[in-house]
Amino acid sequence: MAEYVVVHELVHLHEPHHTPIFWRRLERAMPDYEQRKGWLARHGVEVEGV
């Protein structure tokens, strides 16, 4: 699941804020990001501030 964090941070290089553009770019880069984010949350990893 480290891929989620890495891709999330790489997308931040192009879009520093969690705007709709950011989320569209993240979805294009990692289509299953919601599943990964959910898995991390279920296992006690907070990803909203990442």
N, C-alpha and C positions, 0 to 999 in steps of 0.2 A: 504494500500500500504506500510505500515511500514514493512511488511514481506520482501519486496524486499531489503530494507536497511539491515535488520537483516541477511538475507541469504547471501547477498553480503559480509558483514563483516565477517561472519562465514567462508565463502570460503577463504577470505583473511588470515585466520589463517593458512591455508595449502599452499596457493600460494599468497605471498605478492604483486606480481606485476600483471598487466593486460596482462598476456601472453595468448597465445592460450589455454594453459592448464587451466588457471584460468577460461576462458569463457566456456570451456567444462565442468568443474566442476560445475559452476554456472547453466549451462543448465541442467545438470543431477539433481541438487538439486531443481531447479525451472524451469520446462519446459516452462512456460509462461512468463519468465523474460522479454523478449522483449516487450510484451504487457504491462506489469507492468511499465517498464522503459518509454515506450511511454506515458502512462497515466500520470505519474509523470511529464514528460517534458511538456505535454500539459497544465498541471495545475501549471506551473511555478516553478517546483522543479528541480534543476540541480542535476543530478545523475552521471555525468561522473567523477567527482572528488571523488565520494563516495567510 
